[in-house]
Amino acid sequence: MGGQPVIEAEGLTKVYDGFTAVDHLNLRVERGEIFGFLGPNGAGKTTTILMLLGLTEPTSGVARICGYDATREPLKVKRITGYLPENLGFYEELTATENLRYIARLNGIPDEPARGKIQELLSVVGLSEVADHKVETFSRGMKQRLGIAGVLIKEPELIILDEPTAGLDPEGANAILDLIVNLSTEQQMSVLLSSHLLHQVQRICQRVGILSRGRLVAEGAVEQLGREALSAGKLKVEVEVAEATCALIQAVEQIEGVSQVERDDNTLVITCERDVRQQISTAIVRSGGSLVQMKLYGYGLEEIYLRYFQEEAG
């Protein structure tokens, strides 16, 4: 990804009555990216979002959305940004179509062009069959999908979603996550996803940022953060062989870039400076061994998250 980022924050700071809610935040989100924004309650996520939207003014620093200064050009930012808060508000006595028509009018879209757009969006979010049903009859998952349709009606370049799957059952949550991925891949929509559900974030986000006490303590791809937080920037490869002989282990240890080999019966956990899986495979064969399976160690976001907050607590 290159060019101008969709979100760019530099030194973004917000102080309330002597309390620093956001502390010199530097953040960059690229176009077409799904970025996970993580942190416990009180970490500063909502305050950051409000500054990005131009709804509260930073004490210092700057936030830009597609190059527009959120403080100096808030109306331009609002035109190209859609925001779905955790607690949705609809007119329950109105139908899905009527709610979207009202949102279109608020955004200056006349009824005639809005009609086709509303039908299209209801199809995109899977609500075509209940378009004329009152929202009071909708489940929470249906309301979430209607909320996303409302966000999309002005064709934003960026959507900010605050806990979009909160309170949903697994099936409903998966439907929302699939919809977010489709928006990103098919429409090149940029997404900032604020959530505490780490397994969901890891499933769909290309990169994540972890916020603690107003500071961004980590940012990057999950695999990258795992190496940085859990293994000092090194890779780990797990190898299962038919028989872990001394000759085989010695051959692997002599590979350039391998720093440690740990054995558990016929399984080897190999710590290395870079990806040397091909060299490992070759060494095993040359030593007369038989490779059963090999995989790059996967880092879980929950483990990474806990590690950073253990360090913060210490």
Order of alpha helices (4+ residues) and beta strands (2+ residues): beta-beta-beta-alpha-beta-beta-alpha-beta-alpha-alpha-alpha-beta-alpha-beta-alpha-beta-beta-alpha-beta-alpha-beta-beta-alpha-beta-alpha
